[in-house]
């Protein structure tokens, strides 16, 4: 059985985003929007990650509206990344959609 690719928002955030609770805030924001994925600090001082709406087929959803809701949640998440938590300064958010065969379980901070 072939695995369907999962639309995934890949993001890279530049600015004062380490040491200011950006990863924790990102995890909480994603969870509040019903998203799954991960976030991690990068060696250059930036933060990167991936977010997905949970796989519709795993939830038994088959209506187009569920996919649209997932895409809307991902777009809202992208907007939230632009602002970041109060202690951060976001200079740039580079984000775009990719298809990957993996569906994440929960939203985690990777080290």
N, CA, C and O atoms as a GROMACS GRO file, in nm:
protein
  444
    1UNK      N    1   0.085  -0.118   0.000
    1UNK     CA    2   0.000   0.000   0.000
    1UNK      C    3   0.089   0.124   0.000
    1UNK      O    4   0.176   0.138   0.086
    2UNK      N    5   0.069   0.214  -0.094
    2UNK     CA    6   0.149   0.335  -0.103
    2UNK      C    7   0.107   0.434   0.005
    2UNK      O    8  -0.010   0.444   0.042
    3UNK      N    9   0.206   0.505   0.056
    3UNK     CA   10   0.181   0.605   0.158
    3UNK      C   11   0.154   0.738   0.088
    3UNK      O   12   0.234   0.782   0.005
    4UNK      N   13   0.043   0.802   0.121
    4UNK     CA   14   0.011   0.932   0.063
    4UNK      C   15   0.099   1.038   0.126
    4UNK      O   16   0.119   1.037   0.248
    5UNK      N   17   0.152   1.130   0.046
    5UNK     CA   18   0.231   1.237   0.104
    5UNK      C   19   0.145   1.328   0.192
    5UNK      O   20   0.027   1.350   0.163
    6UNK      N   21   0.205   1.378   0.298
    6UNK     CA   22   0.135   1.463   0.393
    6UNK      C   23   0.182   1.607   0.372
    6UNK      O   24   0.301   1.634   0.383
    7UNK      N   25   0.091   1.702   0.341
    7UNK     CA   26   0.131   1.842   0.328
    7UNK      C   27   0.189   1.891   0.461
    7UNK      O   28   0.126   1.880   0.566
    8UNK      N   29   0.309   1.944   0.453
    8UNK     CA   30   0.383   1.982   0.572
    8UNK      C   31   0.437   2.123   0.555
    8UNK      O   32   0.496   2.155   0.452
    9UNK      N   33   0.418   2.207   0.656
    9UNK     CA   34   0.475   2.342   0.654
    9UNK      C   35   0.615   2.333   0.715
    9UNK      O   36   0.630   2.307   0.834
   10UNK      N   37   0.716   2.356   0.632
   10UNK     CA   38   0.854   2.361   0.681
   10UNK      C   39   0.886   2.507   0.709
   10UNK      O   40   0.862   2.593   0.623
   11UNK      N   41   0.938   2.537   0.828
   11UNK     CA   42   0.964   2.677   0.863
   11UNK      C   43   1.104   2.696   0.921
   11UNK      O   44   1.160   2.607   0.985
   12UNK      N   45   1.158   2.814   0.895
   12UNK     CA   46   1.289   2.855   0.944
   12UNK      C   47   1.274   2.999   0.992
   12UNK      O   48   1.236   3.087   0.914
   13UNK      N   49   1.304   3.024   1.119
   13UNK     CA   50   1.280   3.155   1.179
   13UNK      C   51   1.414   3.214   1.222
   13UNK      O   52   1.492   3.150   1.292
   14UNK      N   53   1.439   3.338   1.180
   14UNK     CA   54   1.564   3.408   1.208
   14UNK      C   55   1.534   3.531   1.293
   14UNK      O   56   1.432   3.597   1.274
   15UNK      N   57   1.623   3.561   1.386
   15UNK     CA   58   1.610   3.677   1.473
   15UNK      C   59   1.660   3.640   1.611
   15UNK      O   60   1.743   3.550   1.626
   16UNK      N   61   1.609   3.708   1.712
   16UNK     CA   62   1.639   3.671   1.850
   16UNK      C   63   1.537   3.566   1.889
   16UNK      O   64   1.432   3.597   1.945
   17UNK      N   65   1.569   3.440   1.859
   17UNK     CA   66   1.472   3.331   1.876
   17UNK      C   67   1.527   3.215   1.959
   17UNK      O   68   1.459   3.114   1.974
   18UNK      N   69   1.646   3.229   2.012
   18UNK     CA   70   1.698   3.127   2.103
   18UNK      C   71   1.718   3.190   2.240
   18UNK      O   72   1.759   3.306   2.251
   19UNK      N   73   1.689   3.113   2.344
   19UNK     CA   74   1.702   3.163   2.480
   19UNK      C   75   1.587   3.254   2.522
   19UNK      O   76   1.596   3.325   2.622
   20UNK      N   77   1.478   3.252   2.444
   20UNK     CA   78   1.364   3.339   2.473
   20UNK      C   79   1.232   3.261   2.474
   20UNK      O   80   1.126   3.320   2.456
   21UNK      N   81   1.238   3.130   2.494
   21UNK     CA   82   1.124   3.040   2.502
   21UNK      C   83   1.051   3.028   2.368
   21UNK      O   84   0.931   3.001   2.365
   22UNK      N   85   1.123   3.047   2.257
   22UNK     CA   86   1.058   3.038   2.126
   22UNK      C   87   1.012   2.896   2.095
   22UNK      O   88   0.901   2.878   2.045
   23UNK      N   89   1.095   2.796   2.124
   23UNK     CA   90   1.055   2.658   2.094
   23UNK      C   91   0.935   2.616   2.177
   23UNK      O   92   0.842   2.553   2.125
   24UNK      N   93   0.936   2.648   2.306
   24UNK     CA   94   0.822   2.613   2.391
   24UNK      C   95   0.694   2.682   2.346
   24UNK      O   96   0.587   2.622   2.343
   25UNK      N   97   0.707   2.809   2.311
   25UNK     CA   98   0.593   2.885   2.261
   25UNK      C   99   0.542   2.825   2.130
   25UNK      O  100   0.421   2.815   2.108
   26UNK      N  101   0.634   2.786   2.043
   26UNK     CA  102   0.597   2.726   1.915
   26UNK      C  103   0.520   2.596   1.937
   26UNK      O  104   0.417   2.573   1.873
   27UNK      N  105   0.568   2.513   2.028
   27UNK     CA  106   0.500   2.387   2.058
   27UNK      C  107   0.360   2.413   2.111
   27UNK      O  108   0.264   2.350   2.067
   28UNK      N  109   0.346   2.506   2.205
   28UNK     CA  110   0.215   2.536   2.263
   28UNK      C  111   0.120   2.596   2.160
   28UNK      O  112   0.001   2.563   2.157
   29UNK      N  113   0.171   2.684   2.075
   29UNK     CA  114   0.088   2.745   1.971
   29UNK      C  115   0.040   2.640   1.872
   29UNK      O  116  -0.078   2.639   1.834
   30UNK      N  117   0.129   2.552   1.830
   30UNK     CA  118   0.092   2.445   1.737
   30UNK      C  119  -0.013   2.353   1.798
   30UNK      O  120  -0.112   2.319   1.734
   31UNK      N  121   0.008   2.314   1.921
   31UNK     CA  122  -0.088   2.225   1.988
   31UNK      C  123  -0.225   2.291   2.000
   31UNK      O  124  -0.327   2.226   1.982
   32UNK      N  125  -0.226   2.421   2.031
   32UNK     CA  126  -0.354   2.493   2.044
   32UNK      C  127  -0.429   2.496   1.911
   32UNK      O  128  -0.552   2.502   1.908
   33UNK      N  129  -0.355   2.492   1.800
   33UNK     CA  130  -0.417   2.493   1.667
   33UNK      C  131  -0.445   2.351   1.616
   33UNK      O  132  -0.495   2.334   1.505
   34UNK      N  133  -0.414   2.251   1.697
   34UNK     CA  134  -0.439   2.113   1.659
   34UNK      C  135  -0.337   2.056   1.562
   34UNK      O  136  -0.367   1.961   1.490
   35UNK      N  137  -0.216   2.114   1.559
   35UNK     CA  138  -0.113   2.070   1.466
   35UNK      C  139  -0.016   1.973   1.531
   35UNK      O  140  -0.006   1.966   1.654
   36UNK      N  141   0.053   1.898   1.449
   36UNK     CA  142   0.157   1.806   1.494
   36UNK      C  143   0.286   1.842   1.421
   36UNK      O  144   0.282   1.906   1.316
   37UNK      N  145   0.400   1.800   1.477
   37UNK     CA  146   0.528   1.828   1.412
   37UNK      C  147   0.640   1.839   1.512
   37UNK      O  148   0.640   1.771   1.615
   38UNK      N  149   0.735   1.926   1.481
   38UNK     CA  150   0.851   1.942   1.568
   38UNK      C  151   0.915   2.079   1.545
   38UNK      O  152   0.889   2.146   1.446
   39UNK      N  153   1.000   2.119   1.642
   39UNK     CA  154   1.076   2.243   1.633
   39UNK      C  155   1.211   2.218   1.699
   39UNK      O  156   1.221   2.140   1.793
   40UNK      N  157   1.316   2.286   1.650
   40UNK     CA  158   1.448   2.272   1.711
   40UNK      C  159   1.533   2.397   1.690
   40UNK      O  160   1.513   2.471   1.593
   41UNK      N  161   1.628   2.419   1.781
   41UNK     CA  162   1.727   2.524   1.764
   41UNK      C  163   1.829   2.479   1.660
   41UNK      O  164   1.862   2.360   1.651
   42UNK      N  165   1.878   2.574   1.581
   42UNK     CA  166   1.980   2.545   1.482
   42UNK      C  167   2.113   2.606   1.528
   42UNK      O  168   2.113   2.702   1.605
   43UNK      N  169   2.224   2.550   1.483
   43UNK     CA  170   2.356   2.599   1.527
   43UNK      C  171   2.381   2.747   1.496
   43UNK      O  172   2.460   2.811   1.564
   44UNK      N  173   2.315   2.801   1.393
   44UNK     CA  174   2.338   2.941   1.356
   44UNK      C  175   2.255   3.041   1.437
   44UNK      O  176   2.258   3.161   1.408
   45UNK      N  177   2.180   2.992   1.538
   45UNK     CA  178   2.100   3.081   1.622
   45UNK      C  179   1.956   3.093   1.578
   45UNK      O  180   1.877   3.162   1.642
   46UNK      N  181   1.920   3.029   1.470
   46UNK     CA  182   1.782   3.031   1.421
   46UNK      C  183   1.705   2.913   1.479
   46UNK      O  184   1.759   2.832   1.554
   47UNK      N  185   1.578   2.904   1.442
   47UNK     CA  186   1.491   2.794   1.483
   47UNK      C  187   1.427   2.739   1.356
   47UNK      O  188   1.389   2.815   1.267
   48UNK      N  189   1.414   2.606   1.348
   48UNK     CA  190   1.352   2.543   1.232
   48UNK      C  191   1.256   2.434   1.278
   48UNK      O  192   1.266   2.385   1.391
   49UNK      N  193   1.164   2.398   1.191
   49UNK     CA  194   1.072   2.291   1.226
   49UNK      C  195   0.978   2.259   1.112
   49UNK      O  196   0.986   2.315   1.003
   50UNK      N  197   0.888   2.166   1.142
   50UNK     CA  198   0.786   2.125   1.048
   50UNK      C  199   0.655   2.107   1.122
   50UNK      O  200   0.653   2.061   1.236
   51UNK      N  201   0.546   2.144   1.056
   51UNK     CA  202   0.412   2.130   1.117
   51UNK      C  203   0.316   2.072   1.015
   51UNK      O  204   0.325   2.100   0.895
   52UNK      N  205   0.222   1.992   1.065
   52UNK     CA  206   0.120   1.930   0.980
   52UNK      C  207  -0.014   1.935   1.053
   52UNK      O  208  -0.020   1.935   1.176
   53UNK      N  209  -0.120   1.940   0.974
   53UNK     CA  210  -0.251   1.908   1.029
   53UNK      C  211  -0.251   1.755   1.039
   53UNK      O  212  -0.199   1.689   0.950
   54UNK      N  213  -0.308   1.698   1.144
   54UNK     CA  214  -0.308   1.552   1.155
   54UNK      C  215  -0.364   1.487   1.029
   54UNK      O  216  -0.455   1.541   0.966
   55UNK      N  217  -0.310   1.373   0.993
   55UNK     CA  218  -0.350   1.300   0.874
   55UNK      C  219  -0.499   1.271   0.879
   55UNK      O  220  -0.546   1.200   0.968
   56UNK      N  221  -0.574   1.325   0.783
   56UNK     CA  222  -0.719   1.308   0.780
   56UNK      C  223  -0.760   1.161   0.778
   56UNK      O  224  -0.857   1.123   0.843
   57UNK      N  225  -0.686   1.079   0.704
   57UNK     CA  226  -0.726   0.938   0.692
   57UNK      C  227  -0.714   0.866   0.824
   57UNK      O  228  -0.789   0.773   0.851
   58UNK      N  229  -0.619   0.908   0.908
   58UNK     CA  230  -0.605   0.844   1.039
   58UNK      C  231  -0.720   0.881   1.131
   58UNK      O  232  -0.753   0.806   1.223
   59UNK      N  233  -0.781   0.997   1.108
   59UNK     CA  234  -0.890   1.041   1.193
   59UNK      C  235  -1.026   1.000   1.135
   59UNK      O  236  -1.130   1.029   1.194
   60UNK      N  237  -1.024   0.932   1.022
   60UNK     CA  238  -1.149   0.890   0.961
   60UNK      C  239  -1.219   1.001   0.886
   60UNK      O  240  -1.336   0.987   0.850
   61UNK      N  241  -1.152   1.109   0.861
   61UNK     CA  242  -1.213   1.221   0.790
   61UNK      C  243  -1.195   1.201   0.640
   61UNK      O  244  -1.090   1.156   0.594
   62UNK      N  245  -1.298   1.234   0.567
   62UNK     CA  246  -1.286   1.219   0.422
   62UNK      C  247  -1.340   1.340   0.348
   62UNK      O  248  -1.330   1.346   0.226
   63UNK      N  249  -1.396   1.435   0.418
   63UNK     CA  250  -1.454   1.551   0.352
   63UNK      C  251  -1.348   1.656   0.324
   63UNK      O  252  -1.254   1.673   0.402
   64UNK      N  253  -1.364   1.726   0.212
   64UNK     CA  254  -1.270   1.830   0.174
   64UNK      C  255  -1.259   1.938   0.280
   64UNK      O  256  -1.152   1.997   0.298
   65UNK      N  257  -1.367   1.966   0.352
   65UNK     CA  258  -1.365   2.070   0.455
   65UNK      C  259  -1.261   2.043   0.562
   65UNK      O  260  -1.201   2.138   0.614
   66UNK      N  261  -1.239   1.917   0.596
   66UNK     CA  262  -1.139   1.885   0.697
   66UNK      C  263  -0.999   1.922   0.648
   66UNK      O  264  -0.918   1.971   0.725
   67UNK      N  265  -0.971   1.898   0.520
   67UNK     CA  266  -0.842   1.934   0.463
   67UNK      C  267  -0.828   2.086   0.462
   67UNK      O  268  -0.720   2.138   0.492
   68UNK      N  269  -0.934   2.156   0.428
   68UNK     CA  270  -0.930   2.302   0.427
   68UNK      C  271  -0.908   2.357   0.568
   68UNK      O  272  -0.836   2.455   0.586
   69UNK      N  273  -0.968   2.294   0.668
   69UNK     CA  274  -0.947   2.337   0.806
   69UNK      C  275  -0.802   2.318   0.846
   69UNK      O  276  -0.744   2.402   0.914
   70UNK      N  277  -0.744   2.207   0.805
   70UNK     CA  278  -0.603   2.182   0.835
   70UNK      C  279  -0.513   2.285   0.772
   70UNK      O  280  -0.420   2.335   0.835
   71UNK      N  281  -0.539   2.317   0.646
   71UNK     CA  282  -0.459   2.418   0.575
   71UNK      C  283  -0.476   2.554   0.641
   71UNK      O  284  -0.380   2.630   0.652
   72UNK      N  285  -0.598   2.587   0.684
   72UNK     CA  286  -0.622   2.714   0.753
   72UNK      C  287  -0.545   2.720   0.884
   72UNK      O  288  -0.491   2.825   0.919
   73UNK      N  289  -0.540   2.609   0.957
   73UNK     CA  290  -0.465   2.606   1.083
   73UNK      C  291  -0.316   2.625   1.057
   73UNK      O  292  -0.248   2.693   1.134
   74UNK      N  293  -0.265   2.566   0.950
   74UNK     CA  294  -0.123   2.583   0.916
   74UNK      C  295  -0.094   2.728   0.878
   74UNK      O  296   0.012   2.781   0.914
   75UNK      N  297  -0.184   2.791   0.806
   75UNK     CA  298  -0.164   2.932   0.769
   75UNK      C  299  -0.168   3.022   0.893
   75UNK      O  300  -0.091   3.117   0.904
   76UNK      N  301  -0.258   2.992   0.985
   76UNK     CA  302  -0.264   3.069   1.110
   76UNK      C  303  -0.134   3.051   1.188
   76UNK      O  304  -0.081   3.147   1.245
   77UNK      N  305  -0.082   2.928   1.191
   77UNK     CA  306   0.044   2.900   1.257
   77UNK      C  307   0.158   2.981   1.194
   77UNK      O  308   0.241   3.037   1.265
   78UNK      N  309   0.160   2.988   1.062
   78UNK     CA  310   0.263   3.066   0.993
   78UNK      C  311   0.255   3.213   1.036
   78UNK      O  312   0.358   3.276   1.060
   79UNK      N  313   0.134   3.266   1.047
   79UNK     CA  314   0.117   3.404   1.092
   79UNK      C  315   0.165   3.423   1.235
   79UNK      O  316   0.228   3.523   1.268
   80UNK      N  317   0.135   3.326   1.320
   80UNK     CA  318   0.179   3.334   1.460
   80UNK      C  319   0.331   3.334   1.469
   80UNK      O  320   0.388   3.403   1.553
   81UNK      N  321   0.398   3.256   1.384
   81UNK     CA  322   0.544   3.252   1.384
   81UNK      C  323   0.602   3.390   1.354
   81UNK      O  324   0.709   3.424   1.406
   82UNK      N  325   0.535   3.469   1.272
   82UNK     CA  326   0.583   3.604   1.239
   82UNK      C  327   0.591   3.691   1.364
   82UNK      O  328   0.680   3.776   1.375
   83UNK      N  329   0.498   3.671   1.456
   83UNK     CA  330   0.495   3.751   1.579
   83UNK      C  331   0.588   3.693   1.685
   83UNK      O  332   0.665   3.766   1.747
   84UNK      N  333   0.580   3.563   1.706
   84UNK     CA  334   0.661   3.498   1.809
   84UNK      C  335   0.615   3.536   1.949
   84UNK      O  336   0.522   3.614   1.965
   85UNK      N  337   0.682   3.480   2.050
   85UNK     CA  338   0.648   3.515   2.187
   85UNK      C  339   0.697   3.656   2.220
   85UNK      O  340   0.780   3.710   2.148
   86UNK      N  341   0.647   3.715   2.329
   86UNK     CA  342   0.682   3.853   2.362
   86UNK      C  343   0.832   3.879   2.376
   86UNK      O  344   0.879   3.988   2.344
   87UNK      N  345   0.908   3.782   2.424
   87UNK     CA  346   1.051   3.803   2.449
   87UNK      C  347   1.137   3.784   2.324
   87UNK      O  348   1.258   3.807   2.330
   88UNK      N  349   1.079   3.742   2.214
   88UNK     CA  350   1.154   3.717   2.091
   88UNK      C  351   1.149   3.839   1.999
   88UNK      O  352   1.064   3.926   2.013
   89UNK      N  353   1.242   3.840   1.904
   89UNK     CA  354   1.238   3.938   1.795
   89UNK      C  355   1.252   3.858   1.666
   89UNK      O  356   1.359   3.804   1.637
   90UNK      N  357   1.147   3.850   1.590
   90UNK     CA  358   1.148   3.774   1.465
   90UNK      C  359   1.183   3.868   1.351
   90UNK      O  360   1.111   3.965   1.324
   91UNK      N  361   1.294   3.839   1.283
   91UNK     CA  362   1.336   3.919   1.168
   91UNK      C  363   1.287   3.860   1.037
   91UNK      O  364   1.257   3.934   0.943
   92UNK      N  365   1.279   3.727   1.030
   92UNK     CA  366   1.243   3.662   0.905
   92UNK      C  367   1.182   3.526   0.933
   92UNK      O  368   1.233   3.449   1.015
   93UNK      N  369   1.072   3.495   0.866
   93UNK     CA  370   1.016   3.361   0.866
   93UNK      C  371   1.015   3.313   0.721
   93UNK      O  372   0.945   3.368   0.637
   94UNK      N  373   1.094   3.211   0.695
   94UNK     CA  374   1.096   3.147   0.564
   94UNK      C  375   1.016   3.018   0.579
   94UNK      O  376   1.061   2.925   0.646
   95UNK      N  377   0.900   3.012   0.518
   95UNK     CA  378   0.813   2.895   0.535
   95UNK      C  379   0.749   2.858   0.402
   95UNK      O  380   0.712   2.944   0.323
   96UNK      N  381   0.738   2.728   0.381
   96UNK     CA  382   0.675   2.680   0.259
   96UNK      C  383   0.629   2.537   0.277
   96UNK      O  384   0.668   2.469   0.372
   97UNK      N  385   0.547   2.492   0.185
   97UNK     CA  386   0.490   2.358   0.194
   97UNK      C  387   0.575   2.256   0.121
   97UNK      O  388   0.625   2.280   0.011
   98UNK      N  389   0.591   2.141   0.185
   98UNK     CA  390   0.657   2.026   0.126
   98UNK      C  391   0.566   1.906   0.150
   98UNK      O  392   0.482   1.909   0.240
   99UNK      N  393   0.583   1.801   0.074
   99UNK     CA  394   0.510   1.676   0.097
   99UNK      C  395   0.608   1.573   0.149
   99UNK      O  396   0.712   1.548   0.088
  100UNK      N  397   0.576   1.513   0.262
  100UNK     CA  398   0.660   1.406   0.316
  100UNK      C  399   0.571   1.285   0.345
  100UNK      O  400   0.451   1.301   0.366
  101UNK      N  401   0.628   1.165   0.347
  101UNK     CA  402   0.547   1.045   0.369
  101UNK      C  403   0.516   1.018   0.516
  101UNK      O  404   0.440   0.928   0.548
  102UNK      N  405   0.575   1.097   0.604
  102UNK     CA  406   0.562   1.073   0.748
  102UNK      C  407   0.454   1.162   0.808
  102UNK      O  408   0.445   1.280   0.775
  103UNK      N  409   0.372   1.104   0.895
  103UNK     CA  410   0.276   1.182   0.972
  103UNK      C  411   0.326   1.185   1.116
  103UNK      O  412   0.343   1.080   1.177
  104UNK      N  413   0.350   1.302   1.168
  104UNK     CA  414   0.406   1.315   1.302
  104UNK      C  415   0.303   1.279   1.409
  104UNK      O  416   0.182   1.280   1.384
  105UNK      N  417   0.353   1.247   1.525
  105UNK     CA  418   0.269   1.212   1.640
  105UNK      C  419   0.294   1.317   1.747
  105UNK      O  420   0.398   1.315   1.812
  106UNK      N  421   0.201   1.410   1.766
  106UNK     CA  422   0.219   1.517   1.864
  106UNK      C  423   0.310   1.626   1.808
  106UNK      O  424   0.356   1.617   1.695
  107UNK      N  425   0.335   1.727   1.890
  107UNK     CA  426   0.428   1.834   1.852
  107UNK      C  427   0.538   1.836   1.955
  107UNK      O  428   0.512   1.858   2.073
  108UNK      N  429   0.661   1.815   1.911
  108UNK     CA  430   0.773   1.798   2.004
  108UNK      C  431   0.884   1.899   1.980
  108UNK      O  432   0.896   1.957   1.873
  109UNK      N  433   0.963   1.918   2.084
  109UNK     CA  434   1.088   1.993   2.073
  109UNK      C  435   1.198   1.891   2.051
  109UNK      O  436   1.215   1.799   2.131
  110UNK      N  437   1.272   1.907   1.944
  110UNK     CA  438   1.384   1.818   1.915
  110UNK      C  439   1.513   1.883   1.959
  110UNK      O  440   1.529   2.005   1.954
  111UNK      N  441   1.605   1.798   2.002
  111UNK     CA  442   1.735   1.848   2.049
  111UNK      C  443   1.846   1.793   1.963
  111UNK      O  444   1.963   1.823   1.987
   0.00000   0.00000   0.00000
